Each structure stands twice: as C-alpha cells, then as structure tokens.
Amino acid sequence: MVIKRAATVFDQAARTRVNDAVREAESRTVAEIIPVVATASGSSDRTDDLVGLLGGGAAVLAVYIWIAQADAPGGDWRAVSVAWACAALLAALAGGFVVGLFISSRMPWLRRRLVGRAAMAVQVEAAAAAAFYDNRVRDTADATGVLIYLSLHERTAVILADRTALKALGPPAVNQLCADLVARLRAGDLADALCATIAAIGDALAEPLPRRADDVNELPDCLVLVD
C-alpha cells in the first residue's frame, strides 16, 4: 500500500469539519489551537536506499549463481567473457535496486520496521517542534497556543502546548489528550478523531483560560496539511 498523502486523506469536507471544530473550541477559550497533519515526518530516502541495495545485492547473487551453474561448466568463470559477466552483474544490480525502491514505496509497514519505533518517535517529535515554530504557535501574546500534530506514515501524534496553556492543562493532561487522540485514530475516522480532540482541548481550557470579550484571534482557524 502506498503512503496516503495528507491532502488525500483530508479532503475538502474533512478540512471544513476540522476548521469548524477549531472555531467552536476557540469560542470558549483564549487558547489558539492549530491542528497539523503531515504525510510523513522523517525522510524515507535512507530506508528506500537500504531496501534498494538489498534488492540489488539479491539480484547480483542470483545472476552470479545462474552464470556459474548454467553458462560456466563446473562453475568456472573462465568460460564466461569478462565483459558479458560484468554487464550482467551491473544490470542485475541496477534492476534489483529499482525493484527494491518500488517495493519500499509500496510497503509503508516495511519502512516503519526498518526505521524502528524509537527513531520514528524522535523524527515525529522533531517535526512537531518545527511545526510549533513554523505555524507561530509560540508567538501568541499570552503563550496560549496548542499544537496538535499528526503524522500519517509514522502513525504517531504529538500535542504541544505553550507556557500558559501547558500550565493550565498540566503535563499529565496533555499526555492523556494525546493518548486519547491516538486511540481515536486507531478506532475510526481521522477527521472525527481530530475534531474530538480539538473539542476536548477546548473543554479543558474553557474554565482556566476562558475567552474574553476583547479576545483577538491571532492564528488562522484552519487545518494545516504538510505533504
């Protein structure tokens, strides 16, 4: 299965639902909630190259055995021209590498296995931190920004809250909100899971950080997609 892109998973209808959820949640609190969905958080180039090299190596080994057994009596390479053998082995290496790349691109689970859960967690956390700054979540006047970051390929979510919002929620509550989001993502529709988490954050912050009459909407009320 090919990795689904964020823009494909969240069509216009899904984006509208998430945007409405953000506006509704922010109608009850001064917090600024920014949901971000990324296709992937880490580069897959290394993994693809590794699978490609494994495919190329397997192809070279197969061609070597085939030449030794079929074209060289007794497995004597002297019966095969050097030019022909080199050409065959190079072709096998290139062909195997391309096949390996294709397999890696069609099997996201294989990429996840090769990268490892711990390494993926580090990649997602780094990407979430970058999104926190890139989307100006840390730039609100009262430090009330909250980022909900979802990475589709890694199947991992991160919630980051700026100082005031983190103080109001408390780290255990933030961790629980993230755990609940992951559980919802596994159980059903991604947009529904995101909307439910946005609503839960709005509920949790409505009392400690209620919306003021003079509140200014500092950040866009919209889903950010990173393809």
C-alpha positions as CSV (number, residue, x, y, z in Angstrom):
1,M,0.0,0.0,0.0
2,V,1.3,3.4,-1.0
3,I,1.6,6.0,1.7
4,K,-1.5,8.2,1.6
5,R,-0.9,11.9,1.4
6,A,-2.4,14.2,3.9
7,A,-4.2,16.2,1.2
8,T,-5.8,12.9,0.0
9,V,-6.9,11.7,3.4
10,F,-8.3,15.1,4.4
11,D,-10.5,16.1,1.5
12,Q,-12.3,19.5,1.5
13,A,-15.2,18.2,3.5
14,A,-12.9,16.8,6.2
15,R,-10.9,20.1,6.3
16,T,-14.1,22.0,6.8
17,R,-15.2,19.9,9.7
18,V,-11.8,20.3,11.4
19,N,-11.8,24.1,10.8
20,D,-15.3,24.3,12.3
21,A,-14.1,22.3,15.3
22,V,-11.3,24.8,15.8
23,R,-13.6,27.8,15.7
24,E,-16.1,26.2,18.0
25,A,-13.4,25.3,20.6
26,E,-11.8,28.7,20.4
27,S,-15.2,30.3,21.0
28,R,-14.9,29.1,24.6
29,T,-11.2,29.8,25.4
30,V,-8.4,32.3,24.6
31,A,-6.2,29.4,23.5
32,E,-5.2,29.2,19.9
33,I,-5.5,25.7,18.6
34,I,-3.6,24.7,15.5
35,P,-4.0,21.1,14.0
36,V,-1.3,20.0,11.6
37,V,-1.4,16.7,9.6
38,A,1.8,15.6,7.9
39,T,2.1,12.8,5.3
40,A,5.4,11.8,6.9
41,S,7.8,13.4,9.5
42,G,11.0,11.7,8.5
43,S,12.8,11.3,5.2
44,S,12.4,7.8,3.7
45,D,15.4,8.1,1.5
46,R,17.7,6.1,3.7
47,T,15.2,3.3,4.1
48,D,14.4,3.2,0.3
49,D,18.1,3.1,-0.5
50,L,18.6,0.2,2.0
51,V,15.8,-1.8,0.5
52,G,17.1,-1.0,-3.0
53,L,20.6,-2.2,-2.1
54,L,19.2,-5.4,-0.6
55,G,17.3,-5.9,-3.8
56,G,20.3,-5.2,-5.9
57,G,22.5,-7.5,-3.8
58,A,20.0,-10.3,-4.1
59,A,19.8,-9.9,-7.9
60,V,23.5,-9.9,-8.2
61,L,23.8,-13.1,-6.2
62,A,21.1,-14.7,-8.3
63,V,22.8,-13.8,-11.5
64,Y,26.2,-14.9,-10.2
65,I,24.8,-18.3,-9.3
66,W,22.9,-18.6,-12.6
67,I,26.1,-17.8,-14.7
68,A,28.2,-20.1,-12.6
69,Q,25.8,-23.0,-12.9
70,A,24.3,-22.6,-16.4
71,D,27.0,-20.9,-18.5
72,A,30.2,-22.0,-17.0
73,P,30.9,-25.7,-16.8
74,G,31.9,-26.7,-13.3
75,G,31.2,-23.2,-12.2
76,D,34.4,-21.9,-13.8
77,W,34.1,-18.2,-14.6
78,R,36.8,-18.5,-17.2
79,A,34.2,-20.0,-19.5
80,V,32.3,-16.7,-19.5
81,S,33.7,-13.5,-21.0
82,V,34.6,-10.8,-18.5
83,A,32.6,-8.2,-20.4
84,W,29.5,-10.3,-20.5
85,A,29.7,-11.2,-16.8
86,C,30.3,-7.6,-15.8
87,A,27.4,-6.3,-17.9
88,A,25.0,-9.0,-16.5
89,L,26.0,-8.2,-12.9
90,L,25.7,-4.5,-13.3
91,A,22.3,-4.9,-15.0
92,A,21.2,-7.2,-12.1
93,L,22.4,-4.6,-9.5
94,A,20.5,-1.7,-11.2
95,G,17.4,-3.8,-11.8
96,G,17.4,-5.1,-8.3
97,F,17.9,-1.7,-6.8
98,V,14.9,-0.3,-8.8
99,V,12.7,-3.2,-7.7
100,G,13.8,-2.6,-4.1
101,L,12.8,1.0,-4.3
102,F,9.4,0.1,-5.8
103,I,8.8,-2.4,-3.0
104,S,9.8,0.1,-0.3
105,S,7.4,2.7,-1.8
106,R,4.5,0.2,-1.8
107,M,5.1,-1.1,1.7
108,P,5.0,1.6,4.4
109,W,5.0,-1.0,7.1
110,L,8.4,-2.2,5.8
111,R,9.8,1.3,6.1
112,R,8.5,1.6,9.7
113,R,10.0,-1.8,10.6
114,L,13.4,-0.8,9.2
115,V,13.5,2.7,10.8
116,G,12.3,1.4,14.2
117,R,9.7,2.8,16.6
118,A,12.2,4.8,18.7
119,A,13.8,6.5,15.7
120,M,10.3,7.3,14.3
121,A,9.3,8.9,17.6
122,V,12.3,11.1,17.5
123,Q,11.6,12.2,13.9
124,V,7.9,13.0,14.7
125,E,8.8,14.9,17.9
126,A,11.4,17.0,15.9
127,A,8.8,17.6,13.1
128,A,6.2,18.6,15.7
129,A,8.6,21.1,17.3
130,A,9.4,22.6,13.9
131,A,5.6,22.9,13.1
132,F,5.2,24.6,16.5
133,Y,7.5,27.3,15.4
134,D,6.7,27.4,11.7
135,N,3.0,27.9,12.4
136,R,3.7,30.6,15.0
137,V,2.0,28.6,17.8
138,R,4.6,30.0,20.2
139,D,4.0,33.6,19.1
140,T,0.7,34.3,20.8
141,A,0.6,37.2,23.1
142,D,-0.3,35.2,26.2
143,A,1.5,32.0,25.3
144,T,-1.8,30.1,24.9
145,G,-1.0,28.2,21.7
146,V,-1.7,24.5,21.4
147,L,-0.4,22.4,18.5
148,I,-2.0,19.0,17.6
149,Y,0.4,17.2,15.3
150,L,-0.5,14.0,13.4
151,S,2.0,12.1,11.2
152,L,0.3,9.6,8.9
153,H,3.2,7.5,7.8
154,E,4.6,7.1,11.4
155,R,1.1,6.7,12.8
156,T,2.1,9.0,15.7
157,A,0.6,12.1,17.3
158,V,2.1,14.8,19.4
159,I,0.4,17.6,21.3
160,L,2.5,20.6,22.3
161,A,1.2,23.5,24.4
162,D,2.8,26.8,25.0
163,R,3.7,28.0,28.5
164,T,0.3,29.4,29.7
165,A,-1.7,26.6,28.1
166,L,0.6,24.0,29.5
167,K,0.3,25.4,32.9
168,A,-3.5,25.5,32.7
169,L,-3.7,21.9,31.4
170,G,-0.7,20.3,33.2
171,P,1.7,17.8,31.5
172,P,-0.4,14.7,32.6
173,A,-3.5,16.1,30.9
174,V,-1.6,16.9,27.7
175,N,-0.2,13.3,27.7
176,Q,-3.7,12.0,28.2
177,L,-5.2,14.1,25.4
178,C,-2.5,12.7,23.1
179,A,-3.2,9.1,24.2
180,D,-6.9,9.6,23.7
181,L,-6.2,11.1,20.2
182,V,-4.1,8.0,19.2
183,A,-6.9,5.7,20.5
184,R,-9.5,7.6,18.4
185,L,-7.3,7.5,15.4
186,R,-7.0,3.7,15.6
187,A,-10.7,3.3,16.2
188,G,-12.2,5.4,13.5
189,D,-12.2,8.3,11.0
190,L,-9.2,10.5,11.2
191,A,-11.1,13.8,10.9
192,D,-13.6,12.7,13.5
193,A,-10.7,11.8,15.9
194,L,-9.1,15.2,15.3
195,C,-12.3,17.1,15.8
196,A,-13.0,15.2,19.1
197,T,-9.5,16.1,20.4
198,I,-9.9,19.7,19.4
199,A,-13.2,19.8,21.3
200,A,-11.6,18.1,24.3
201,I,-8.9,20.7,24.4
202,G,-11.5,23.5,24.2
203,D,-13.4,21.9,27.1
204,A,-10.2,21.6,29.2
205,L,-9.2,25.2,28.7
206,A,-12.6,26.9,28.8
207,E,-12.5,27.3,32.6
208,P,-8.8,28.1,33.3
209,L,-8.4,30.2,30.1
210,P,-11.9,31.5,29.2
211,R,-12.5,33.6,26.2
212,R,-12.5,37.3,26.9
213,A,-14.7,40.0,25.3
214,D,-11.7,41.7,23.8
215,D,-10.0,38.4,22.6
216,V,-8.2,38.7,19.3
217,N,-7.9,35.7,17.0
218,E,-4.2,35.6,16.5
219,L,-3.8,32.5,14.4
220,P,-5.8,31.0,11.5
221,D,-8.6,28.7,12.4
222,C,-7.7,26.0,9.8
223,L,-6.2,22.6,9.4
224,V,-2.5,22.7,8.2
225,L,-1.6,19.9,5.8
226,V,2.1,19.1,5.1
227,D,2.6,16.8,2.1
